[in-house]
Amino acid sequence: MRGNWRSRNPMLANALATVIAAWLVGFGAYGVLRDDLAVPASRRYGGAKHYYHFHGVAAWLIFAGFACLGASIILVVYRRLKATPSGMADPRVALVVGTAGALIILTMLITKWVES
């Protein structure tokens, strides 16, 4: 059945997903509070890491993208917990929120890449 995938240990999968969501939001919040949200861009050919630094409104927009992704993950975990063992969890809202967050982040990264 489509959309009815369950891991062998759903409690562990939900816990890891929640930790990842908290890390995304925490990473964004830390960057916004410092007014320097540094997003790792690449580590090509074993060289030094390259970061895109966002300040002000740009940092807030990236944080909004991270918050959307974190909310999407939490929505999926919540739906999984509420679903019956044989029932499907409807991921449409989480998909829309996650896609919006990813598009915000992607747009900001492309804008930063074009500027540099």
Secondary structure, DSSP 8 states (H G I E B T S, - for coil): -TT----SSHHHHHHHHHHHHHHHHHHHHHHHHHT-EEEEEE-GGG---EEEEE-THHHHHHHHHHHHHHHHHHHHHHHHHHS-TTS----HHHHHHHHHHHHHHHHHHHHHHHH-
